[in-house]
Amino acid sequence: MIRVIRSISFIVTMAIFIVFTLHSNCFAMSQGDIAVESVFGQEIKAIIKLFEPKGSDNLIGTLECIGTDGGSGRFYFRRLNLEGIEINRAPEVDGQVRGLAGPFGGIEPLYDEAEEKITGFRCFASRRLGLGTTQLWTFYMDAELTFLHEARPRWPADSEKMYQPYSMITFSDGSYMIFSSDCKKFYMSRFNADDTIAEGWPEMKELDISAQSGGYIGSMSNIRTAKISDNEIIVCFVARSDQEYNLFIAKIDGNGEHLCPPLANYNNINLYDDSLGDIVLYQDDIIIIANTDGVDESALYYLRLNQDFEEVKSIRYTSSTTLVSMCNSMDLGETVYVGDGVMNFEFNPRRVSINPEGIIYICGAAGSSNGEYRRIYSMLIMIHADDGSLANEGIIIKDLQVNPGETWNNSLGAIIWTPTGAIAGGRFGDKQAMRVVYTAPPPPDPLDIDNDGDGFTENQGDCNDSDNTIYPGAPEICGDGIDQDCDGEDLICPLDPSDIDDDNDGFTENQGDCNDCDDTIYPGAPEICGDGINQDCDGEDLICPIDPLGDFDCDGYLDRNDYQIIREAHLIHLISGSFDPKYDLNGDGYLNVLDLRTEVNLINSYQGGE
């Protein structure tokens, strides 16, 4: 129940969606769709997901526990398929199971291990014995929700207290542990798969918290548990010591003994008796969702701890953090609490559920007051487990106006995540159970995500969304083979004059044409030797083959050396009268001045007339 709220101003960032009718209804919003259904009974106490085969992610439906009479503690079970259609109900008169009292502890599906099908359910609750006394009770139903036998076990045998069941954890061998409290002490009970008390265990074992509580516990509430492994269990609860409500967290083994780190007492969070919402495990950390009191305002609280219970991050959602005033934008129908700052607001989380994507669904109750009367809301909020940031703007499911002295409830107290969103259950007022189905918006089209941060997505024409220099209208670099502006082609660079083939011989100057005005000159063109023109553009004219006539020193050239040789041969001939016929260049049978002249002509002809 929402407390009468002090004159505080709690400010939240929320676009609010309100449904005022008690009848089944559905409405859409930017964050997804909400369907609200009135259910027979006063309150949906628990919802669990049903999977087949065991351990798979194949969701086949849900099982719900619904209270029908808060005074007598009656409730019934019903099983629904994925479409929310009821397929089984506990076969009792008017759907009621008599003799059970809340709070409801837990429900666990049981499987035929061979077929991996659900064969029944084990349930844990409290059973009223008399005024102010209850007994803890485990009982069974088959898959069609027929009660199989008398409940077992029931404990303690001679109850003189009001025992409240809170949580049940099942181990890999089929045994299970029950967590409960008599509002003063924290109890654990462990049973084998056949419901006999585990070896070495008493009927109820107390968790020792005296080291951190100063030995005095005025009251205890809201025990929450999470199993890391069969031998590592996180337990969290609120207890009053030294006139203050403190948050306690411990790690215990399968025998209920403390593990390291030791029990931690967070005494600076300003809690009250029912302000602990729930805990979940995320990656290797523990996330606690609660409501805290403050000097000026009450606030939703996110606390992330590592497994040494050291704070990783905490957020107190107030006007000074990430949240913005809801007062100035929320229309509550006939009454709008705005203007003079008379609106006080708080959100009390009840239960949470975390999906594989790290979204934490938080359900609970919210309240506001203008001093004359209060409004109480059933509410759903989603946050990111990683950093506590809001994943939606908040949804008010039901709105109820009451006088300050009235104690009507309006709250969502059970929630599960589903592949498409979440299902929550609770109550509207004191007389009506309600079921809420939230369908999350479809995930964004990957082509609508700007992966490179250039301001454009693929659906907006970005032709390479992994490169922020490429997008529609981007500066284009010509001739690099990349289409920067996404127009379908690379930009052609302006032509360089040296890229033009002026003589049409198939080559430009940039391709090596050494005379682009003569179509006989280009790389690889036929070369004419000795004409002084470099037709094939290899950097030099081709030297013509040497006629051996006149090359007397056999060096491949006709030059002055050759003339000197024939001149000396002529002098020797004049003295001796003999000569080598190779010096008879004109072939007249003599070596004379005519042959010397012939040699001079050959040399001049070879050297271009030099």
C-alpha positions as a Python dict, from the first residue, in 0.01 Angstrom:
ca = {
    (1, 'M'): (0, 0, 0),
    (2, 'I'): (128, 345, -86),
    (3, 'R'): (198, 546, 228),
    (4, 'V'): (48, 888, 290),
    (5, 'I'): (306, 1097, 118),
    (6, 'R'): (483, 1381, 291),
    (7, 'S'): (498, 1728, 144),
    (8, 'I'): (775, 1636, -90),
    (9, 'S'): (824, 1685, -458),
    (10, 'F'): (928, 1373, -645),
    (11, 'I'): (1003, 1450, -1005),
    (12, 'V'): (1015, 1197, -1282),
    (13, 'T'): (1073, 1194, -1655),
    (14, 'M'): (767, 1023, -1790),
    (15, 'A'): (525, 1062, -2078),
    (16, 'I'): (215, 929, -1902),
    (17, 'F'): (-54, 707, -2047),
    (18, 'I'): (-360, 666, -1824),
    (19, 'V'): (-655, 425, -1842),
    (20, 'F'): (-953, 512, -1624),
    (21, 'T'): (-1186, 220, -1698),
    (22, 'L'): (-1203, -110, -1511),
    (23, 'H'): (-1291, -300, -1824),
    (24, 'S'): (-1048, -476, -2056),
    (25, 'N'): (-882, -215, -2274),
    (26, 'C'): (-585, -159, -2500),
    (27, 'F'): (-397, 148, -2610),
    (28, 'A'): (-87, 221, -2814),
    (29, 'M'): (205, 445, -2743),
    (30, 'S'): (537, 532, -2897),
    (31, 'Q'): (718, 293, -2662),
    (32, 'G'): (494, -6, -2743),
    (33, 'D'): (143, -132, -2674),
    (34, 'I'): (-34, -188, -2341),
    (35, 'A'): (-336, -418, -2295),
    (36, 'V'): (-510, -415, -1955),
    (37, 'E'): (-752, -695, -1863),
    (38, 'S'): (-977, -728, -1559),
    (39, 'V'): (-943, -1075, -1406),
    (40, 'F'): (-1171, -1260, -1165),
    (41, 'G'): (-1037, -1206, -816),
    (42, 'Q'): (-879, -928, -616),
    (43, 'E'): (-509, -949, -703),
    (44, 'I'): (-267, -1137, -927),
    (45, 'K'): (-6, -1245, -674),
    (46, 'A'): (242, -1435, -891),
    (47, 'I'): (316, -1505, -1258),
    (48, 'I'): (571, -1755, -1391),
    (49, 'K'): (681, -1840, -1743),
    (50, 'L'): (639, -2198, -1869),
    (51, 'F'): (899, -2344, -2105),
    (52, 'E'): (915, -2677, -2289),
    (53, 'P'): (1149, -2860, -2317),
    (54, 'K'): (1303, -2793, -1979),
    (55, 'G'): (1583, -2539, -1993),
    (56, 'S'): (1491, -2420, -2341),
    (57, 'D'): (1378, -2072, -2443),
    (58, 'N'): (1059, -2208, -2600),
    (59, 'L'): (791, -2021, -2406),
    (60, 'I'): (455, -2204, -2415),
    (61, 'G'): (251, -1995, -2171),
    (62, 'T'): (220, -1872, -1815),
    (63, 'L'): (84, -1980, -1477),
    (64, 'E'): (-81, -1725, -1251),
    (65, 'C'): (-184, -1724, -886),
    (66, 'I'): (-480, -1493, -815),
    (67, 'G'): (-611, -1397, -475),
    (68, 'T'): (-989, -1383, -444),
    (69, 'D'): (-1050, -1274, -84),
    (70, 'G'): (-785, -1082, 104),
    (71, 'G'): (-959, -1143, 435),
    (72, 'S'): (-960, -1524, 417),
    (73, 'G'): (-647, -1562, 201),
    (74, 'R'): (-823, -1753, -77),
    (75, 'F'): (-662, -1777, -415),
    (76, 'Y'): (-669, -1990, -729),
    (77, 'F'): (-440, -2083, -1015),
    (78, 'R'): (-494, -2055, -1385),
    (79, 'R'): (-279, -2153, -1681),
    (80, 'L'): (-273, -1947, -2002),
    (81, 'N'): (-131, -1998, -2349),
    (82, 'L'): (82, -1745, -2535),
    (83, 'E'): (-229, -1561, -2657),
    (84, 'G'): (-341, -1507, -2296),
    (85, 'I'): (-630, -1753, -2326),
    (86, 'E'): (-704, -1951, -2011),
    (87, 'I'): (-662, -2325, -2071),
    (88, 'N'): (-676, -2461, -1715),
    (89, 'R'): (-794, -2344, -1375),
    (90, 'A'): (-763, -2502, -1030),
    (91, 'P'): (-1085, -2706, -999),
    (92, 'E'): (-1229, -2545, -688),
    (93, 'V'): (-1564, -2383, -625),
    (94, 'D'): (-1555, -2039, -786),
    (95, 'G'): (-1187, -2106, -857),
    (96, 'Q'): (-1098, -2064, -488),
    (97, 'V'): (-842, -2257, -283),
    (98, 'R'): (-936, -2228, 82),
    (99, 'G'): (-710, -2211, 384),
    (100, 'L'): (-412, -2031, 225),
    (101, 'A'): (-284, -1688, 324),
    (102, 'G'): (-50, -1448, 150),
    (103, 'P'): (204, -1334, 77),
    (104, 'F'): (243, -1601, -184),
    (105, 'G'): (588, -1756, -176),
    (106, 'G'): (650, -1912, -514),
    (107, 'I'): (561, -2157, -789),
    (108, 'E'): (794, -2395, -967),
    (109, 'P'): (716, -2617, -1270),
    (110, 'L'): (811, -2983, -1244),
    (111, 'Y'): (922, -3181, -1547),
    (112, 'D'): (926, -3539, -1664),
    (113, 'E'): (1298, -3552, -1730),
    (114, 'A'): (1258, -3816, -2004),
    (115, 'E'): (1004, -3617, -2205),
    (116, 'E'): (1110, -3276, -2081),
    (117, 'K'): (744, -3182, -2047),
    (118, 'I'): (574, -3006, -1757),
    (119, 'T'): (406, -3266, -1539),
    (120, 'G'): (300, -3048, -1249),
    (121, 'F'): (384, -2767, -1011),
    (122, 'R'): (527, -2727, -664),
    (123, 'C'): (390, -2428, -474),
    (124, 'F'): (496, -2258, -155),
    (125, 'A'): (275, -2034, 58),
    (126, 'S'): (160, -1976, 414),
    (127, 'R'): (-144, -2142, 575),
    (128, 'R'): (-345, -1971, 844),
    (129, 'L'): (-382, -2173, 1165),
    (130, 'G'): (-546, -1918, 1386),
    (131, 'L'): (-549, -1553, 1477),
    (132, 'G'): (-196, -1424, 1432),
    (133, 'T'): (-43, -1763, 1348),
    (134, 'T'): (50, -1923, 1017),
    (135, 'Q'): (228, -2233, 901),
    (136, 'L'): (452, -2261, 596),
    (137, 'W'): (315, -2503, 339),
    (138, 'T'): (439, -2678, 24),
    (139, 'F'): (178, -2840, -201),
    (140, 'Y'): (156, -2988, -552),
    (141, 'M'): (-66, -2972, -860),
    (142, 'D'): (-52, -3168, -1183),
    (143, 'A'): (-16, -3003, -1524),
    (144, 'E'): (-396, -2952, -1541),
    (145, 'L'): (-386, -2779, -1199),
    (146, 'T'): (-553, -3061, -1008),
    (147, 'F'): (-433, -3087, -648),
    (148, 'L'): (-245, -3415, -610),
    (149, 'H'): (-229, -3475, -235),
    (150, 'E'): (-227, -3310, 102),
    (151, 'A'): (35, -3044, 128),
    (152, 'R'): (376, -3149, 246),
    (153, 'P'): (572, -3046, 428),
    (154, 'R'): (400, -2811, 674),
    (155, 'W'): (623, -2636, 922),
    (156, 'P'): (687, -2537, 1192),
    (157, 'A'): (481, -2812, 1353),
    (158, 'D'): (376, -2600, 1649),
    (159, 'S'): (347, -2255, 1506),
    (160, 'E'): (293, -1967, 1742),
    (161, 'K'): (394, -1691, 1505),
    (162, 'M'): (294, -1531, 1178),
    (163, 'Y'): (543, -1675, 930),
    (164, 'Q'): (569, -1501, 596),
    (165, 'P'): (698, -1694, 292),
    (166, 'Y'): (915, -1497, 53),
    (167, 'S'): (1122, -1709, -183),
    (168, 'M'): (1201, -2060, -303),
    (169, 'I'): (1522, -2171, -475),
    (170, 'T'): (1564, -2511, -644),
    (171, 'F'): (1898, -2688, -676),
    (172, 'S'): (2026, -2905, -960),
    (173, 'D'): (1959, -3228, -765),
    (174, 'G'): (1590, -3140, -723),
    (175, 'S'): (1618, -3030, -360),
    (176, 'Y'): (1492, -2686, -268),
    (177, 'M'): (1536, -2414, -8),
    (178, 'I'): (1262, -2197, 139),
    (179, 'F'): (1321, -1846, 273),
    (180, 'S'): (1079, -1698, 526),
    (181, 'S'): (1051, -1460, 819),
    (182, 'D'): (843, -1405, 1132),
    (183, 'C'): (906, -1031, 1086),
    (184, 'K'): (1188, -1051, 1341),
    (185, 'K'): (1421, -1322, 1212),
    (186, 'F'): (1537, -1462, 876),
    (187, 'Y'): (1473, -1835, 835),
    (188, 'M'): (1585, -2096, 583),
    (189, 'S'): (1451, -2450, 535),
    (190, 'R'): (1599, -2706, 295),
    (191, 'F'): (1418, -3014, 168),
    (192, 'N'): (1514, -3304, -53),
    (193, 'A'): (1332, -3364, -380),
    (194, 'D'): (1095, -3601, -193),
    (195, 'D'): (1010, -3324, 58),
    (196, 'T'): (1202, -3477, 348),
    (197, 'I'): (1421, -3243, 550),
    (198, 'A'): (1774, -3230, 411),
    (199, 'E'): (2038, -3414, 612),
    (200, 'G'): (2186, -3203, 890),
    (201, 'W'): (1916, -2938, 865),
    (202, 'P'): (1674, -2838, 1140),
    (203, 'E'): (1317, -2762, 1048),
    (204, 'M'): (1401, -2392, 1032),
    (205, 'K'): (1751, -2246, 1035),
    (206, 'E'): (1811, -1885, 1127),
    (207, 'L'): (2050, -1669, 926),
    (208, 'D'): (2273, -1489, 1173),
    (209, 'I'): (2282, -1115, 1103),
    (210, 'S'): (2377, -1002, 1452),
    (211, 'A'): (2722, -880, 1346),
    (212, 'Q'): (2578, -604, 1132),
    (213, 'S'): (2250, -535, 1308),
    (214, 'G'): (2386, -471, 1656),
    (215, 'G'): (2196, -773, 1780),
    (216, 'Y'): (1858, -603, 1757),
    (217, 'I'): (1607, -638, 1476),
    (218, 'G'): (1283, -451, 1526),
    (219, 'S'): (1121, -582, 1207),
    (220, 'M'): (1219, -753, 883),
    (221, 'S'): (1052, -760, 543),
    (222, 'N'): (1085, -811, 170),
    (223, 'I'): (1337, -1095, 155),
    (224, 'R'): (1467, -1131, -201),
    (225, 'T'): (1700, -1402, -332),
    (226, 'A'): (1899, -1482, -646),
    (227, 'K'): (2094, -1801, -717),
    (228, 'I'): (2438, -1769, -871),
    (229, 'S'): (2505, -2143, -841),
    (230, 'D'): (2404, -2434, -618),
    (231, 'N'): (2657, -2311, -364),
    (232, 'E'): (2626, -1933, -405),
    (233, 'I'): (2302, -1757, -320),
    (234, 'I'): (2248, -1383, -279),
    (235, 'V'): (1993, -1281, -14),
    (236, 'C'): (1875, -926, 38),
    (237, 'F'): (1623, -785, 285),
    (238, 'V'): (1523, -477, 481),
    (239, 'A'): (1542, -479, 860),
    (240, 'R'): (1499, -215, 1126),
    (241, 'S'): (1783, -170, 1371),
    (242, 'D'): (1870, 133, 1582),
    (243, 'Q'): (1538, 287, 1485),
    (244, 'E'): (1634, 293, 1117),
    (245, 'Y'): (1553, 68, 826),
    (246, 'N'): (1868, -68, 664),
    (247, 'L'): (1937, -274, 355),
    (248, 'F'): (2120, -600, 428),
    (249, 'I'): (2282, -820, 165),
    (250, 'A'): (2462, -1150, 214),
    (251, 'K'): (2607, -1437, 15),
    (252, 'I'): (2536, -1785, 153),
    (253, 'D'): (2614, -2139, 44),
    (254, 'G'): (2372, -2428, -8),
    (255, 'N'): (2387, -2503, 365),
    (256, 'G'): (2278, -2153, 461),
    (257, 'E'): (2621, -2050, 586),
    (258, 'H'): (2776, -1710, 519),
    (259, 'L'): (3032, -1682, 240),
    (260, 'C'): (3273, -1399, 173),
    (261, 'P'): (3220, -1112, 146),
    (262, 'P'): (3057, -1083, 489),
    (263, 'L'): (2704, -958, 543),
    (264, 'A'): (2683, -596, 432),
    (265, 'N'): (2463, -329, 587),
    (266, 'Y'): (2380, -31, 367),
    (267, 'N'): (2258, 211, 630),
    (268, 'N'): (2280, 530, 426),
    (269, 'I'): (2004, 467, 175),
    (270, 'N'): (1708, 584, 391),
    (271, 'L'): (1474, 291, 342),
    (272, 'Y'): (1150, 200, 514),
    (273, 'D'): (984, -133, 587),
    (274, 'D'): (854, -230, 242),
    (275, 'S'): (1081, -22, 20),
    (276, 'L'): (1292, -308, -121),
    (277, 'G'): (1156, -395, -463),
    (278, 'D'): (1368, -680, -595),
    (279, 'I'): (1716, -796, -695),
    (280, 'V'): (1848, -941, -1019),
    (281, 'L'): (2181, -1073, -1141),
    (282, 'Y'): (2334, -899, -1441),
    (283, 'Q'): (2662, -1011, -1592),
    (284, 'D'): (2873, -1063, -1277),
    (285, 'D'): (2694, -800, -1070),
    (286, 'I'): (2394, -765, -841),
    (287, 'I'): (2130, -502, -911),
    (288, 'I'): (1896, -385, -635),
    (289, 'I'): (1581, -185, -709),
    (290, 'A'): (1427, -3, -414),
    (291, 'N'): (1254, 313, -297),
    (292, 'T'): (1437, 554, -69),
    (293, 'D'): (1325, 836, 158),
    (294, 'G'): (1492, 1171, 144),
    (295, 'V'): (1480, 1502, 320),
    (296, 'D'): (1283, 1661, 40),
    (297, 'E'): (1152, 1375, -168),
    (298, 'S'): (1108, 1001, -205),
    (299, 'A'): (1286, 836, -495),
    (300, 'L'): (1323, 523, -701),
    (301, 'Y'): (1670, 380, -635),
    (302, 'Y'): (1905, 172, -853),
    (303, 'L'): (2208, 14, -686),
    (304, 'R'): (2460, -199, -875),
    (305, 'L'): (2713, -399, -670),
    (306, 'N'): (2988, -637, -767),
    (307, 'Q'): (3007, -973, -593),
    (308, 'D'): (3231, -824, -325),
    (309, 'F'): (2934, -595, -247),
    (310, 'E'): (3129, -293, -366),
    (311, 'E'): (2922, -25, -535),
    (312, 'V'): (2960, -11, -914),
    (313, 'K'): (2694, 252, -968),
    (314, 'S'): (2389, 396, -794),
    (315, 'I'): (2117, 631, -911),
    (316, 'R'): (1855, 802, -702),
    (317, 'Y'): (1601, 919, -956),
    (318, 'T'): (1515, 1269, -835),
    (319, 'S'): (1470, 1612, -986),
    (320, 'S'): (1843, 1671, -950),
    (321, 'T'): (1947, 1367, -1154),
    (322, 'T'): (1821, 1239, -1488),
    (323, 'L'): (1452, 1296, -1431),
    (324, 'V'): (1245, 1597, -1526),
    (325, 'S'): (923, 1725, -1371),
    (326, 'M'): (620, 1516, -1442),
    (327, 'C'): (389, 1764, -1268),
    (328, 'N'): (379, 2019, -1546),
    (329, 'S'): (275, 1775, -1817),
    (330, 'M'): (51, 1514, -1648),
    (331, 'D'): (-323, 1547, -1702),
    (332, 'L'): (-514, 1347, -1445),
    (333, 'G'): (-856, 1403, -1592),
    (334, 'E'): (-1075, 1629, -1378),
    (335, 'T'): (-791, 1702, -1136),
    (336, 'V'): (-457, 1840, -1247),
    (337, 'Y'): (-203, 1884, -968),
    (338, 'V'): (15, 2159, -1105),
    (339, 'G'): (82, 2523, -1044),
    (340, 'D'): (172, 2585, -681),
    (341, 'G'): (399, 2286, -631),
    (342, 'V'): (130, 2102, -435),
    (343, 'M'): (185, 1772, -609),
    (344, 'N'): (392, 1512, -424),
    (345, 'F'): (492, 1196, -605),
    (346, 'E'): (669, 871, -530),
    (347, 'F'): (717, 532, -695),
    (348, 'N'): (736, 210, -493),
    (349, 'P'): (881, -81, -691),
    (350, 'R'): (735, -424, -613),
    (351, 'R'): (896, -676, -845),
    (352, 'V'): (1136, -671, -1139),
    (353, 'S'): (1227, -897, -1430),
    (354, 'I'): (1534, -866, -1650),
    (355, 'N'): (1535, -985, -2011),
    (356, 'P'): (1837, -1119, -2206),
    (357, 'E'): (1895, -777, -2364),
    (358, 'G'): (1953, -622, -2020),
    (359, 'I'): (1622, -434, -1991),
    (360, 'I'): (1484, -439, -1636),
    (361, 'Y'): (1104, -424, -1616),
    (362, 'I'): (993, -269, -1285),
    (363, 'C'): (634, -287, -1171),
    (364, 'G'): (486, -126, -864),
    (365, 'A'): (272, 153, -730),
    (366, 'A'): (303, 529, -750),
    (367, 'G'): (127, 798, -554),
    (368, 'S'): (65, 1172, -545),
    (369, 'S'): (-113, 1407, -308),
    (370, 'N'): (-239, 1764, -311),
    (371, 'G'): (-312, 1770, 62),
    (372, 'E'): (-686, 1705, 23),
    (373, 'Y'): (-682, 1365, -141),
    (374, 'R'): (-443, 1123, -300),
    (375, 'R'): (-412, 952, -634),
    (376, 'I'): (-262, 604, -652),
    (377, 'Y'): (-133, 453, -975),
    (378, 'S'): (-30, 112, -1098),
    (379, 'M'): (289, 172, -1287),
    (380, 'L'): (545, 12, -1518),
    (381, 'I'): (898, 147, -1573),
    (382, 'M'): (1185, 8, -1779),
    (383, 'I'): (1554, 81, -1724),
    (384, 'H'): (1884, -37, -1871),
    (385, 'A'): (2056, -278, -1634),
    (386, 'D'): (2400, -162, -1744),
    (387, 'D'): (2379, 197, -1622),
    (388, 'G'): (2030, 248, -1480),
    (389, 'S'): (1920, 486, -1753),
    (390, 'L'): (1554, 491, -1847),
    (391, 'A'): (1456, 262, -2132),
    (392, 'N'): (1109, 416, -2159),
    (393, 'E'): (930, 720, -2026),
    (394, 'G'): (715, 534, -1772),
    (395, 'I'): (360, 407, -1805),
    (396, 'I'): (75, 463, -1563),
    (397, 'I'): (-157, 167, -1608),
    (398, 'K'): (-439, 249, -1364),
    (399, 'D'): (-528, 566, -1176),
    (400, 'L'): (-730, 573, -854),
    (401, 'Q'): (-838, 875, -650),
    (402, 'V'): (-883, 824, -274),
    (403, 'N'): (-917, 1033, 40),
    (404, 'P'): (-606, 1061, 257),
    (405, 'G'): (-752, 834, 525),
    (406, 'E'): (-846, 554, 285),
    (407, 'T'): (-616, 256, 238),
    (408, 'W'): (-715, 126, -104),
    (409, 'N'): (-442, -42, -302),
    (410, 'N'): (-358, 12, -664),
    (411, 'S'): (-43, -172, -760),
    (412, 'L'): (133, -411, -992),
    (413, 'G'): (309, -673, -779),
    (414, 'A'): (411, -948, -1023),
    (415, 'I'): (599, -925, -1353),
    (416, 'I'): (782, -1144, -1604),
    (417, 'W'): (962, -1059, -1922),
    (418, 'T'): (854, -1226, -2244),
    (419, 'P'): (1016, -1242, -2588),
    (420, 'T'): (783, -959, -2697),
    (421, 'G'): (778, -746, -2383),
    (422, 'A'): (640, -817, -2038),
    (423, 'I'): (334, -942, -1849),
    (424, 'A'): (246, -787, -1514),
    (425, 'G'): (-28, -851, -1262),
    (426, 'G'): (-171, -672, -963),
    (427, 'R'): (-481, -505, -834),
    (428, 'F'): (-698, -200, -896),
    (429, 'G'): (-838, -66, -573),
    (430, 'D'): (-920, -338, -323),
    (431, 'K'): (-1164, -537, -533),
    (432, 'Q'): (-1027, -601, -881),
    (433, 'A'): (-739, -811, -1014),
    (434, 'M'): (-582, -688, -1335),
    (435, 'R'): (-344, -835, -1590),
    (436, 'V'): (-123, -608, -1802),
    (437, 'V'): (46, -716, -2124),
    (438, 'Y'): (317, -484, -2254),
    (439, 'T'): (431, -538, -2612),
    (440, 'A'): (757, -364, -2684),
    (441, 'P'): (799, -181, -3013),
    (442, 'P'): (972, -386, -3281),
    (443, 'P'): (1348, -353, -3286),
    (444, 'P'): (1472, -83, -3521),
    (445, 'D'): (1550, -177, -3877),
    (446, 'P'): (1931, -216, -3893),
    (447, 'L'): (1917, -2, -4205),
    (448, 'D'): (1771, 282, -3996),
    (449, 'I'): (2075, 293, -3766),
    (450, 'D'): (2352, 542, -3840),
    (451, 'N'): (2648, 315, -3768),
    (452, 'D'): (2925, 559, -3859),
    (453, 'G'): (2774, 873, -3708),
    (454, 'D'): (2775, 1077, -4029),
    (455, 'G'): (2408, 1172, -3995),
    (456, 'F'): (2277, 929, -4258),
    (457, 'T'): (2149, 570, -4243),
    (458, 'E'): (2143, 316, -4521),
    (459, 'N'): (1770, 377, -4561),
    (460, 'Q'): (1856, 746, -4603),
    (461, 'G'): (2096, 666, -4885),
    (462, 'D'): (2428, 612, -4708),
    (463, 'C'): (2608, 377, -4948),
    (464, 'N'): (2880, 286, -4694),
    (465, 'D'): (2758, 315, -4334),
    (466, 'S'): (3092, 209, -4190),
    (467, 'D'): (3279, 512, -4328),
    (468, 'N'): (3175, 857, -4203),
    (469, 'T'): (3332, 1029, -4506),
    (470, 'I'): (3080, 859, -4734),
    (471, 'Y'): (2717, 980, -4731),
    (472, 'P'): (2473, 1159, -4960),
    (473, 'G'): (2617, 1500, -5043),
    (474, 'A'): (2965, 1429, -4905),
    (475, 'P'): (3261, 1603, -5071),
    (476, 'E'): (3368, 1388, -5365),
    (477, 'I'): (3729, 1309, -5452),
    (478, 'C'): (3762, 1262, -5827),
    (479, 'G'): (3929, 965, -5980),
    (480, 'D'): (3993, 766, -5657),
    (481, 'G'): (3746, 492, -5744),
    (482, 'I'): (3527, 578, -5436),
    (483, 'D'): (3175, 716, -5458),
    (484, 'Q'): (3187, 953, -5159),
    (485, 'D'): (2860, 1135, -5231),
    (486, 'C'): (2662, 814, -5300),
    (487, 'D'): (2540, 927, -5642),
    (488, 'G'): (2624, 593, -5795),
    (489, 'E'): (2960, 668, -5949),
    (490, 'D'): (3301, 815, -5881),
    (491, 'L'): (3361, 1172, -5995),
    (492, 'I'): (3561, 1194, -6320),
    (493, 'C'): (3853, 1433, -6280),
    (494, 'P'): (3898, 1721, -6538),
    (495, 'L'): (4126, 1612, -6830),
    (496, 'D'): (4501, 1695, -6818),
    (497, 'P'): (4627, 1819, -7162),
    (498, 'S'): (4893, 1555, -7133),
    (499, 'D'): (4615, 1295, -7120),
    (500, 'I'): (4496, 1391, -7472),
    (501, 'D'): (4624, 1195, -7775),
    (502, 'D'): (4680, 1487, -8013),
    (503, 'D'): (4820, 1287, -8306),
    (504, 'N'): (4582, 989, -8267),
    (505, 'D'): (4863, 738, -8254),
    (506, 'G'): (4706, 569, -7949),
    (507, 'F'): (4934, 732, -7693),
    (508, 'T'): (4924, 1050, -7487),
    (509, 'E'): (5214, 1239, -7338),
    (510, 'N'): (5128, 1097, -6995),
    (511, 'Q'): (5145, 754, -7157),
    (512, 'G'): (5499, 822, -7285),
    (513, 'D'): (5446, 974, -7633),
    (514, 'C'): (5763, 1183, -7676),
    (515, 'N'): (5622, 1376, -7975),
    (516, 'D'): (5240, 1394, -7970),
    (517, 'C'): (5236, 1594, -8292),
    (518, 'D'): (5382, 1312, -8507),
    (519, 'D'): (5179, 992, -8537),
    (520, 'T'): (5496, 798, -8633),
    (521, 'I'): (5650, 868, -8297),
    (522, 'Y'): (5510, 686, -7990),
    (523, 'P'): (5624, 416, -7745),
    (524, 'G'): (5705, 105, -7943),
    (525, 'A'): (5695, 272, -8287),
    (526, 'P'): (5923, 132, -8563),
    (527, 'E'): (6262, 296, -8528),
    (528, 'I'): (6470, 423, -8824),
    (529, 'C'): (6834, 388, -8740),
    (530, 'G'): (7076, 668, -8779),
    (531, 'D'): (6818, 931, -8882),
    (532, 'G'): (6858, 1132, -8562),
    (533, 'I'): (6488, 1078, -8467),
    (534, 'N'): (6378, 876, -8163),
    (535, 'Q'): (6066, 718, -8312),
    (536, 'D'): (6005, 459, -8033),
    (537, 'C'): (6050, 715, -7748),
    (538, 'D'): (6315, 510, -7569),
    (539, 'G'): (6534, 817, -7527),
    (540, 'E'): (6777, 775, -7821),
    (541, 'D'): (6795, 715, -8194),
    (542, 'L'): (6876, 366, -8313),
    (543, 'I'): (7239, 323, -8427),
    (544, 'C'): (7256, 159, -8770),
    (545, 'P'): (7448, -170, -8809),
    (546, 'I'): (7819, -109, -8905),
    (547, 'D'): (7945, -197, -9260),
    (548, 'P'): (8278, -381, -9190),
    (549, 'L'): (8431, -198, -9492),
    (550, 'G'): (8671, 59, -9353),
    (551, 'D'): (8646, -60, -8986),
    (552, 'F'): (9008, -164, -8964),
    (553, 'D'): (9032, -174, -8585),
    (554, 'C'): (8710, -386, -8563),
    (555, 'D'): (8561, -173, -8287),
    (556, 'G'): (8221, -144, -8460),
    (557, 'Y'): (8269, 222, -8553),
    (558, 'L'): (8416, 421, -8845),
    (559, 'D'): (8629, 698, -8708),
    (560, 'R'): (8968, 868, -8732),
    (561, 'N'): (9140, 559, -8592),
    (562, 'D'): (9038, 367, -8900),
    (563, 'Y'): (9167, 648, -9128),
    (564, 'Q'): (9502, 651, -8944),
    (565, 'I'): (9535, 276, -8991),
    (566, 'I'): (9478, 290, -9372),
    (567, 'R'): (9708, 593, -9401),
    (568, 'E'): (9992, 404, -9226),
    (569, 'A'): (9926, 100, -9449),
    (570, 'H'): (9960, 333, -9756),
    (571, 'L'): (10298, 466, -9637),
    (572, 'I'): (10428, 113, -9582),
    (573, 'H'): (10309, 20, -9934),
    (574, 'L'): (10505, 315, -10077),
    (575, 'I'): (10824, 186, -9910),
    (576, 'S'): (10783, -190, -9948),
    (577, 'G'): (10553, -212, -10249),
    (578, 'S'): (10324, -461, -10073),
    (579, 'F'): (9984, -415, -9899),
    (580, 'D'): (9693, -606, -9749),
    (581, 'P'): (9404, -630, -10001),
    (582, 'K'): (9157, -517, -9733),
    (583, 'Y'): (9293, -165, -9775),
    (584, 'D'): (9196, -164, -10148),
    (585, 'L'): (8865, 1, -10077),
    (586, 'N'): (8779, 89, -10440),
    (587, 'G'): (8882, -258, -10569),
    (588, 'D'): (9119, -134, -10842),
    (589, 'G'): (9405, -364, -10728),
    (590, 'Y'): (9607, -77, -10582),
    (591, 'L'): (9648, 98, -10249),
    (592, 'N'): (9671, 463, -10329),
    (593, 'V'): (9527, 805, -10249),
    (594, 'L'): (9189, 702, -10393),
    (595, 'D'): (9152, 443, -10117),
    (596, 'L'): (9236, 705, -9853),
    (597, 'R'): (8965, 930, -9997),
    (598, 'T'): (8717, 642, -9995),
    (599, 'E'): (8792, 584, -9625),
    (600, 'V'): (8728, 952, -9553),
    (601, 'N'): (8394, 933, -9736),
    (602, 'L'): (8291, 619, -9544),
    (603, 'I'): (8374, 784, -9214),
    (604, 'N'): (8188, 1100, -9302),
    (605, 'S'): (7887, 908, -9420),
    (606, 'Y'): (7878, 701, -9096),
    (607, 'Q'): (7912, 1006, -8874),
    (608, 'G'): (7648, 1210, -9050),
    (609, 'G'): (7875, 1419, -9263),
    (610, 'E'): (8117, 1518, -8989),
}
